[in-house]
Amino acid sequence: MNKKVLMPFMALLASFAVAPLVAAPAVKIPYTADVSLEITDPGESWIMGGILQVRGLIAVGTFDSADLGISGATMWKKLDYTLNTITGKGTMHGIFVLTVDGVGTFEGSFRDKITDSTHLAGTVVGQGTGAFEGVKTMGIWYGDIIDGTIENVLEAQLLFPKG
């Protein structure tokens, strides 16, 4: 190989070896969504010493976000909660799967506080699959549990770590 061609090529390789890699900053897209869920399986429950324990409750419904242009996506949640029947305070945690048909899913977990038997607020974090591979979502949601329905408002952001 000609030295005139080899020397610039070697210099270019050396610059990549010693220069720090500059990563593109993460892109964040804020959004809000309405989540409406019906309890499809009440799970197991019991009361001991004034504390209601519920394990394995399943709720399924819809996820709508005008910000993301998503309407009628399916949200599935499996949750456990503990509620003091006297104070109405408790905690809830579980997992969720958000499915956008033909596109992908977000799978993750959430933690909520129940403030007065029916009101809840907490955090959510999820990881994308399919077309959402590598994308994360995280945020807060708040809402109410009324007559077997869970109504939440989600304020979150999509995180594209690779920019």
Legacy VTK file of the C-alpha trace (Angstrom):
# vtk DataFile Version 3.0
C-alpha trace
ASCII
DATASET POLYDATA
POINTS 163 float
0.000 0.000 0.000
1.226 3.504 -0.796
2.640 5.403 2.224
0.724 8.518 1.179
-2.553 6.637 1.677
-1.486 4.593 4.706
-0.273 7.488 6.880
-3.525 9.520 6.868
-5.511 6.307 7.468
-3.323 5.403 10.472
-3.661 8.931 11.840
-7.438 8.676 11.548
-7.471 5.327 13.403
-5.224 6.733 16.126
-7.516 9.729 16.615
-10.477 7.398 17.177
-8.467 5.339 19.644
-7.446 8.266 21.835
-10.358 10.682 21.360
-13.255 10.260 23.791
-16.436 9.135 22.117
-19.079 11.812 22.169
-22.515 10.337 22.702
-25.607 12.076 21.471
-27.662 13.467 24.345
-30.773 11.545 25.283
-33.977 12.792 23.712
-36.928 13.291 26.082
-40.504 13.619 24.859
-43.050 14.596 27.541
-46.605 13.296 27.274
-49.816 12.816 29.216
-52.217 9.908 28.916
-55.559 8.789 30.275
-55.667 5.208 31.524
-59.015 3.564 32.249
-58.952 0.030 33.676
-61.603 -2.481 34.722
-60.791 -5.032 37.402
-61.048 -8.397 35.632
-59.705 -10.597 38.450
-59.937 -9.444 42.075
-57.077 -11.711 43.126
-56.930 -13.004 46.683
-57.846 -10.808 49.624
-58.076 -11.030 53.381
-58.344 -8.715 56.385
-56.237 -9.190 59.483
-56.090 -6.666 62.301
-57.858 -3.990 60.268
-55.414 -4.319 57.345
-56.788 -5.386 53.956
-54.294 -7.370 51.891
-54.936 -7.925 48.160
-52.600 -10.039 46.037
-52.712 -10.672 42.303
-55.482 -8.273 41.268
-55.662 -7.950 37.462
-57.004 -4.853 35.699
-57.243 -4.355 31.922
-58.276 -1.333 29.883
-57.251 1.444 27.560
-54.400 3.916 27.245
-55.043 7.120 25.280
-52.517 9.884 24.643
-53.202 12.720 22.217
-49.580 13.850 22.732
-48.313 10.537 21.319
-51.142 10.023 18.830
-52.155 6.786 20.568
-55.798 5.898 21.074
-57.162 2.614 22.389
-53.868 0.931 23.254
-54.277 -1.902 25.769
-53.006 -1.526 29.329
-52.741 -4.614 31.564
-51.803 -4.378 35.240
-51.186 -6.975 37.917
-50.986 -5.490 41.372
-50.822 -6.099 45.088
-51.971 -3.644 47.709
-52.246 -3.182 51.443
-54.859 -0.851 52.931
-55.525 0.196 56.504
-59.328 -0.083 56.701
-59.515 2.516 59.470
-57.318 5.290 58.012
-57.847 4.490 54.322
-54.107 4.751 53.713
-52.060 2.120 51.988
-49.569 1.147 49.330
-49.840 -0.525 45.952
-47.217 -1.964 43.613
-47.162 -4.144 40.565
-46.280 -4.661 36.936
-47.841 -3.458 33.702
-47.786 -4.138 29.972
-48.860 -1.427 27.545
-49.514 -2.848 24.058
-49.777 -0.675 20.964
-51.063 -3.160 18.367
-48.702 -3.724 15.478
-46.029 -1.452 16.975
-44.665 -2.776 20.277
-45.058 -2.782 24.032
-43.813 -1.117 27.163
-43.321 -3.407 30.146
-42.529 -2.136 33.590
-43.460 -1.586 37.188
-45.190 0.966 39.388
-45.488 1.988 43.026
-48.435 3.934 44.417
-49.646 5.382 47.687
-53.324 5.165 48.522
-54.350 8.274 50.424
-57.997 7.743 51.369
-59.222 4.328 50.227
-59.955 5.440 46.652
-57.287 8.010 45.653
-53.860 6.881 44.522
-50.662 8.446 43.206
-47.291 7.016 42.347
-44.466 6.411 39.915
-44.123 4.283 36.817
-41.124 3.105 34.789
-41.082 0.890 31.703
-38.886 -0.463 28.908
-39.964 -0.725 25.276
-40.000 -3.722 22.932
-40.696 -4.041 19.206
-40.544 -0.621 17.529
-40.042 0.815 21.045
-36.862 -1.251 21.640
-34.350 0.807 23.639
-36.944 3.444 24.607
-37.849 3.983 28.254
-40.851 5.652 29.806
-41.030 7.073 33.291
-43.313 9.394 35.145
-46.047 9.822 37.707
-49.685 8.886 37.687
-52.582 9.679 39.910
-56.223 8.752 39.963
-59.121 7.025 41.642
-60.533 3.555 42.198
-64.316 3.691 41.884
-66.693 0.716 41.655
-64.187 -1.693 40.106
-62.697 0.884 37.743
-59.234 2.448 38.026
-59.003 5.858 36.337
-55.471 7.272 36.067
-53.813 10.265 34.483
-50.200 9.616 33.509
-47.687 12.475 33.236
-44.506 11.002 31.833
-41.788 11.155 29.258
-40.335 8.873 26.637
-36.557 8.612 26.872
-34.536 7.781 23.784
-31.112 7.163 25.399
-29.172 7.086 22.127
-30.536 10.409 20.947
LINES 1 164
163 0 1 2 3 4 5 6 7 8 9 10 11 12 13 14 15 16 17 18 19 20 21 22 23 24 25 26 27 28 29 30 31 32 33 34 35 36 37 38 39 40 41 42 43 44 45 46 47 48 49 50 51 52 53 54 55 56 57 58 59 60 61 62 63 64 65 66 67 68 69 70 71 72 73 74 75 76 77 78 79 80 81 82 83 84 85 86 87 88 89 90 91 92 93 94 95 96 97 98 99 100 101 102 103 104 105 106 107 108 109 110 111 112 113 114 115 116 117 118 119 120 121 122 123 124 125 126 127 128 129 130 131 132 133 134 135 136 137 138 139 140 141 142 143 144 145 146 147 148 149 150 151 152 153 154 155 156 157 158 159 160 161 162
